[in-house]
C-alpha cells in the first residue's frame, strides 16, 4: 500500500474549510483532538503505509501488533483523510455532547483497537473457510471502521429519521448496512471487511456488554473526582454532576434527580406549581435547592 502523491492536497484544504465553517469553538475537545491527531499524522506519518496497515499476515502471523494502534490514524491520501474527518466532525460532535468527553474518549480508544482485532479475525476466518490465502494479505488503513461503529451508536442514541444513501431514503437503523454495500459497490478498493468490523463492534456496544464495561470504567474514574464540580456543555449552560444511585446508569440517575428536566424547565415547573398552590399570595421565585427538593418529592 502506497500513499498517492498529489501536487496540492485539495482534500486537506477542503477539510480545513469545513472545520473553519463549523467553528473550532463548536467542536468538543476529544473530537477536536482526534481530528488534529489524524491530520498531523497525515502530514508527518510515523511510518510508511506499508508498515502501519493491519492484516492477518502482518498482525497475526508476524505478531506486529503495533499496527493495531497505528492503522486507524493513518490515511492513504488527502481525500481518504477528508471524507473520514468530515464524517468524524459531525458524528463525533453529536455523540461527545450526548455521552460526555471522558466516555467518548474511551470509546474512540477502545473501538480503534477492537475493530482491528475483529478485522484480523474475520479475514483469518475467510482465509480458512474459502481456502484463499489472499485474505491473509489484505491490508487495511484508515479511520473509516471506527466511523461505521460511531454511526451505529449515533442511530442508537438518536433513533428515527432516514438517511439519503446515494439518492435512496433509508431508515437510520438500516443506514449503516446500506452504506456498507453501496460504498463497496461504488468503490471496490475500500475495505468491506474493515467497515463490517466497525458495524459489528458498534453492535457489540449497543446490544452487547461493551457499553456496560466502558461506563463502569468511566464511573470508577469519576469517583476519583470532586463530588461537586460543575461542568459546562457546549451551549454554555451549567450541568450538574451525574450522581450514582444504587448501580443505575449515570444518565438515569441524573434524570431521577431532576425529573428529566433541565434547570430552566425545572424553574418554569416550580413557578407553575407556586401559582397553582392555594393560600399563597404573590409567588416568589424558588431557589435551586427548593427546585431539587420538589423534584425529589415528585419521584
Order of alpha helices (4+ residues) and beta strands (2+ residues): alpha-alpha-alpha-alpha-alpha-alpha-alpha-beta-beta-alpha-alpha-alpha-beta-beta-alpha-alpha-alpha
